Amino acid sequence: MIAALDHVQLAAPPGSEDRLRTFYCGTLGMTEVPKPPALAARGGCWFRAGEVSLHLGTEQNFRPARQAHPGLLVTGIETYAARLTAHGTPVAWDGNLPGHRRFYCEDPVGNRLEFLEPIR
């Protein structure tokens, strides 16, 4: 039986770790989680916020995920969108999900991210 989602993994090009740290920690407010030594040698970064874990692994011949994406629940979505915009990350609002406010953005390597908040 599946009990929970442990993490979502996205790909990134080799050598992009500093840009990922700036975005996922500085812009999104996540915390970097140290990778186990055997996995750290492969490159990439792991990030966490509350119960949400995102792993970014390096991949030769990287192509950003344009359709596949994590959907991240947030509180105060307007404030969160303003935070991203203030950090230079454009957001694209999408009103097509009933019962939710949501927007999309891209991380610094072009991966699509969705942010959503239920309408109360």
SVG drawing of the C-alpha trace seen along z (x, -y; Angstrom):
<svg xmlns="http://www.w3.org/2000/svg" viewBox="-15 -43 47 45">
<polyline fill="none" stroke="black" stroke-width="0.4" points="0.0,0.0 1.3,-3.5 1.5,-5.5 2.7,-8.9 4.8,-10.7 8.4,-10.9 9.8,-13.4 9.6,-14.7 12.7,-14.6 13.4,-17.1 16.4,-17.2 19.0,-20.0 22.1,-20.5 25.5,-19.7 27.0,-22.7 23.7,-24.4 23.7,-23.8 24.5,-27.3 21.6,-28.7 19.3,-26.1 20.3,-26.9 19.7,-30.6 16.2,-29.9 15.0,-27.1 16.4,-28.5 16.6,-32.2 13.5,-32.8 11.2,-29.9 12.3,-29.8 13.1,-26.1 16.0,-24.6 18.8,-22.6 19.1,-19.0 22.5,-17.5 22.7,-14.5 24.3,-11.3 27.9,-11.3 27.5,-8.5 24.8,-10.5 26.4,-13.9 29.2,-12.8 26.6,-12.7 25.8,-16.4 22.4,-18.0 20.7,-19.3 17.9,-18.3 15.5,-20.8 12.7,-20.7 9.9,-22.9 7.7,-21.3 6.7,-17.9 7.6,-18.8 10.8,-17.4 12.2,-18.3 15.3,-16.6 17.1,-18.0 19.5,-15.6 22.0,-16.5 21.5,-15.0 23.6,-15.1 21.7,-16.4 19.3,-18.0 15.9,-19.3 13.6,-21.1 10.3,-19.6 7.7,-21.7 4.5,-19.7 5.5,-17.5 5.7,-19.5 5.3,-19.4 2.1,-21.1 3.0,-23.0 0.3,-24.0 0.9,-27.4 -0.8,-29.7 -1.1,-33.4 -0.7,-32.8 -0.8,-36.5 2.1,-37.2 4.0,-34.2 3.5,-35.4 4.8,-38.8 7.8,-37.3 8.7,-35.4 8.2,-38.5 10.3,-40.6 13.1,-38.0 12.9,-38.3 10.8,-35.2 7.8,-35.9 4.5,-34.1 1.7,-33.1 -1.8,-33.0 -4.2,-30.2 -7.8,-30.3 -8.8,-26.9 -8.8,-24.8 -12.1,-25.1 -11.9,-25.8 -8.2,-27.0 -6.1,-30.0 -2.9,-29.0 0.0,-30.2 3.0,-28.7 6.7,-29.7 10.0,-28.2 13.0,-27.5 16.3,-28.9 16.9,-25.9 13.5,-26.0 11.5,-23.4 7.8,-24.2 6.5,-24.6 2.8,-25.0 1.7,-26.9 -1.9,-26.5 -4.1,-27.5 -7.7,-26.3 -10.3,-29.0 -12.0,-29.0"/>
</svg>
